[in-house]
């Protein structure tokens, strides 16, 4: 059981190399184009994650939303960018899957109160003409 992380750590790059060699035999120099475009896309995603985080956090605070959803979304973008920069077809497919799968952070407190459309509170009429 202690060898499993080491096996995964060493096995993934070996599997990536095997898949890249097989793909290079099949499609030739187009693999180099694929890898170059993937690195450019990864760098763009990493830059977008860094630049977009403050705006997402400010927007969440302005709309009284959860900050966690902006952080999770930015983290997903950052991880996908890193996977694109890592050379290999399998890591690129993992990055595409990470970007395509929708993910929402559930809000426990506001989800239950907003689901039925009822806002609880107190009401008191104040006569503005009386001083």
N, C-alpha and C positions, 0 to 999 in steps of 0.2 A: 504494500500500500504506500510505502514511503518512496518507492521508485516511480509511481504514477506521475507526479508533477515533472520529474526529470525526463520521463519518457515522452510526455506531451511537449515539453520545452524543446527537446531535441528532435522529436518526430515531426512536428509541424513544418519546420524549415526543410527537412528532408523530403516530406511529401510535396511541398511547394516546388522544390527543385525538380522532383520527378515529373510533376505535372507540367512545369515549364519546358522541360526537355522534350516531353511528348508533344506539347503544343507547338514547339519550334519545329519539330519534324513534320508536323502536319501543315502548318500555315506559314512557316518560314519567317521572313523578316517582318511580317505584320505583327509578330509578337513584340518586337522592339517598339513599334508604333503604339501598340496597346499599352505597354509599360510606361512609355514617355507621357502619353496622355493621362494615364492614371496618376503619375507623380504630379503633373500640373493640376489635375483635379483635386488631389489630396492637399496640395499647398494652398489652393484657393479655399477649400473647406476649412482648413486650419485658420487661415486669415479671417474668414467670415465668422468663425466661432469666437475668435478673440475680439473682433470689432463689434459683433452683434450682441454680445452678452450685456453690456451696460444698457443698451436700448431696450432689450427684452425685460431686464429687471425694472427699469424706470416705467415701462408700459404696464407691467404687472402691478407695481405700486400705485400707479395712477388709476387703474381699473379695479383696485382692491382684489386682485387675483392672487393666486399662490406664486411665490417667487420660485418655489421648487420646480414647477413645470418649465420655467425658462432655463434654470440651471441644468435640468435633465436633458432638455432639448439641445442645449449648447454642448453638453458632454457627449451626447450621441454624435453630433456633428464633428466634434473633435476626434473622437475614437474612429469614426468612419474616415476622416482625413488621414489619420495615422495609418489605418489599414490600407488606404490607397497608396500612400508613400512607400510602405513596405512592399518590395518587389515580389510579385507573384499573382497568379490568377485566382487562387483560392481566397487569398486575403481581399482581393478586389471584389469577389463575389460576396464575401462576408460584409464588406463595406456597403455594397449596394443593398443587400438585405437589411442591414441596420438602418439605412436611410429610408427604405420603402415601407418598413413595418411601422404602422402608426402606434404611438405610445402616448397615453395621457395619464397624468398623475391624478388619482382620485382625491377629491377634497371631502373629507369626512364631515366636517362641520357645516359647510355651505351646501353640500349636495343634499342632505336630508331636509334642510329648511327650505331650499329653493325648489325641491321636487314637487311639493304640493302647492306652491305659489302663495303660501301664507307667511306673512311677516308679523311676528309677535311683538307687542309693545303696548305702551299706554298712550291714551289720547286725552287731551284736556283742551277745551275750547277757551281761548283767551279773548276777552272783549277788548278791542283796541281803543274804543272810545272812552273807556273808564281809565282814570289815572290813579 
